[in-house]
Amino acid sequence: ERLIGKAEEAEFRLKDYNRAAELYRLALNGAKENNTRADLLMRIARVSIRAENFSQALEAFRSVSEKYNQSRLPGGLPGGLASRLELIGLTIRTGDTVGAIEMTHNLYKDLLASVWTLNKSQFNLARKKIESDAANMSSFFAGGDISAISKIDRLSQEADSLISRTDFLLELSNLLSAVVLDLKRDHLDNINLNSRRIIEDNNHRYLLLLAGGAEHTNSDIICFGALIDDDVLLNTVISNIVNSLPLGENHSLIISNDVGERLYGEPPPDESRLTATRGFEGSFPSWMIELHQVDLRFFEQILSSRRSIYVYALVIVMIALTLGAIMTARIMSRELELARLKSDFVSTVSHEFRSPLTSIRQLSEMLQSGRVQSEERRNHYYDVILEQSERLSLMVSNILDLVRIDEKRFRLNREYVRVEELLGAIITRASQMVGDKEAPVRLCIADSLPAIMIDPDAITLVMNNLIDNAIKYSGESMEVTVKAFHDDNDLFITVKDNGIGIPKNETEKVFERFYRRGDELTRRVKGSGLGLSLVRELVGAHGGTVNVVSEVNKGSLFTIRLPLTKDESNKNG
Ligand code: ADP
């Protein structure tokens, strides 16, 4: 230090640079520390330049740059950087411009390659010095070889980007410390690397920050920060994913930022519509994914209508099947019923025919053989034979008429008939049939019945059936009354008995074909179940109606109504 003091005195007060150089060199010999040695060598070079001893200065700078590259000089600059900056100036001074440019280029490269750790102002200082030297030198080269200079220009651009990267890193470190503070405020006991957030910086760049730490709160928190390169993320990473998606031709996928600018994807066609949007999650910028679809409404309609056609068709087929099944079942049961009715009919009718025929045959045999002595008895047998044959012919007429009606061959043979005469004849025959055993069938007729256009055979058959039933279903207390009367419009004929009657719920059924009631008397009495149905058909053919009012065990009242024409109602008045 004493020697340095003396050297400084020689340098600055006495301005004896050779003496100063000597003293600095003596001090160098005793100096141990690299930083001090580098400093002393720099001083030797400086005073040597003042003394115009350039070779000694060069030597001193070189040895600093070679031996004390990383040593720090009192100003803080590394020895290598400071000495090489000085060397360039010295080389220019010695007139070796080409060498100086070479040195400048190399120094700039080393500076950018971060050979030394510098703070921002040190870096800027060195860069400024290099660039101003280069600018000075370029004037020497005006019009000459400028390739060396342009190399330096390129390095200058590199320096710019290095500076901005450095600025960004500095900014990032600030942001990281803010995030760490944030996390600590959140009282996260166990901070792990899942604590992440995405931050948009002032230049609209996205930073992904990750923070983590050990189990204990007092341990260090480690933070990572990454600048998201939009270009790489969108056009490489996301693009690869989107291309691997099974998107149809009419779909397009777009990624846009939070102000709606499209960042990725072709603009969607006008007729498309936005069908889905979704934000990125987690460690991604606040972008939106939009799925656009070319409007398919027309096709959708076709599709949906086709679908509904299938549904309707299915429903119709099912209804048709169900109806078919029901109808088949009904037809089958009707067929079965018909078959049963037919066989019932055949057996009933043959039975019905057999018994009267048998009695007719037996009685006629007896009469023929002359074995019946008493006149009275013979007469009785004749009555019975008459009754039985009447019944047979009634039955045959019933069946034949019904068959004709069924085959639509039936025709009324209308003629003017005097009702009281027709009824009188019918009742007489009926009374004969009943014979002498009970009271005869009574007939009450209004005084003046009109002559009426009817088929006498048909109405006779109707009356025979009704009177026959009245007799058959009266039991012991037989009392049958036939009445006939008329008003302006209709002629009424009623047949009343005091017999077994018909329950209310069966008064319509008795007019059905083959219907026979199931009570005791009906079962005993012979019949085919055809009579009343024929009555209804024949009266209907005349444009009239038949109905019954009845009470069980009290009797029945059958009423036939036959409409009168104006002509008829006037006749006989
Ligand atoms: P059938 O007399 O041959 O059995 P009908 O068609 O003439 O056939 O009558 C149908 C059914 O109506 C009869 O089986 C009987 O049960 C009932 N019926 C008909 N007339 C009378 C009546 N006057 N009184 C009670 N029941 C009757």
Boltz pocket constraint, residues with backbone or C-beta under 6 A from the ligand:
constraints:
  - pocket:
      binder: B
      contacts: [[A, 465], [A, 466], [A, 469], [A, 470], [A, 473], [A, 474], [A, 497], [A, 499], [A, 500], [A, 501], [A, 502], [A, 510], [A, 512], [A, 515], [A, 516], [A, 517], [A, 518], [A, 522], [A, 526], [A, 527], [A, 528], [A, 529], [A, 530], [A, 531], [A, 532], [A, 533], [A, 556]]
      max_distance: 6.0
